[in-house]
């Protein structure tokens, strides 16, 4: 049975308490009314912590959720992760509500923190090369929700269903007007004539913290970065593509479907700078 | 604290067992990866049962979920509702998954059935007249998910946030191209020269079971019904508007913002036929 599977040793805190159960009436389940963060943890230290907390706070403001206390979250993460390396997932929901979409009169959020050991972290400094495909599943446009890492992720679930081949690392998604936006669980950069291009996320997409780290590092190094609309043709005309997320760091796209991208690695200073920002022990 | 609030007497079954808790790692919470139905129950009898089961099965097929057994659901509903009148809510999720959007290798869904007594049901045969507004929050387009009553409902949550005045019964939403689609928790019909018009739900929106009952009844009565794109101007030019959902039956829109719709009730045969189909004791 379903509930029997809740493994007793799972490292999950719900509102700070050990356990792995939530109220079946939670609005996070009913409507996807909440946000999440997926955080790499290296020997107990959360990667890009400030970036995750900034995005969470911005998401709370957009959804009208009270912001959680970052110090409390950090303490809970330390309790769960101990000094281990792995992946922390934080979910913040609007908690219990009355029937219907209207906000509850007083919001008491529900905060779920999970930790799963993963010794494959951190990713290598020298980016791995992967195969990606273009997905048919598209992203709907909604400026009010664009950029947020909210709990409405059926489009990504449907996109991920398009391939089963373990050799394919990612599927690239377009919006329903055909603009290239991101991978199903990563952001996308194009390398073009010494510049970096990345899709504008003003109408859909998730503004990843690793994406922000790449943009920030590029700006520090004087490498031009442009956020703009990207057409499918732009993708194929790029000298190189790479994908980013909180766990992968940077991954180079070697094949997009049948199209091979010649080895055109990003500037080594960028790779080094992003890696140290995200996974370095000195930060 | 949050979990303490799970009231012990709540009428909730999770996979057929009494209780009100689910696994915090459920994909319904993580991604909104699932479906729901909201069902009026009159003295133990679920309204439009076949319509709800048909939509649920169609949703399962689209999302790649195993269909639940309707006989099992009906038995669980009888156990929960006894002979009472109220609202049943069924949530079906893809259950537990590994990390990431990929489907679990074997899907064991999670089924949550709640019942809440509500003596205001059934709605009156003579429709009540309500005030509605036009929402600024729009619906994104996604043909793969259009029509489904899935758990990704942040757009509706954001729309419902646009008003607080209890005199306003509903907010009408357009898609991001400006086509009028539906209410935040209801479907919409326009009356125009003896015909019924209702928005096409091929690119977004929820295909309600009460909407289907209205269409079916109109067809039985020889009243022309057309599903098509509806512009904002069509809305204002209509002779009358009405809203439908599983709990309301039919509600007439008397005011849309400041615009008053003259009393132009639907054909009494339609009102009578829909009400009997949904709430009559002889069906």
Interface residues (C-beta under 8 A of the other chain):
Chain A: X1 X2 X3 X5 X6 X10 X12 X14 X15 X17 X19 X20 X21 X22 X23 X24 X25 X26 X27 X28 X29 X30 X31 X32 X33 X36 X63 X64 X87 X89 X91 X93 X95 X96 X99 X100 X101 X102 X103 X108 X110 X112 X114 X116 X137 X138 X139 X140 X141 X142 X144 X145 X150 X151 X152 X153 X154 X155 X156 X157 X158 X159 X160 X161 X176 X184 X185 X204
Chain B: X1 X2 X3 X5 X6 X10 X12 X14 X15 X17 X19 X20 X21 X22 X23 X24 X25 X26 X27 X28 X29 X30 X31 X32 X33 X36 X63 X64 X87 X89 X91 X93 X95 X96 X99 X100 X101 X102 X103 X108 X110 X112 X114 X116 X137 X138 X139 X140 X141 X142 X144 X145 X150 X151 X152 X153 X154 X155 X156 X157 X158 X159 X160 X161 X176 X184 X185 X204
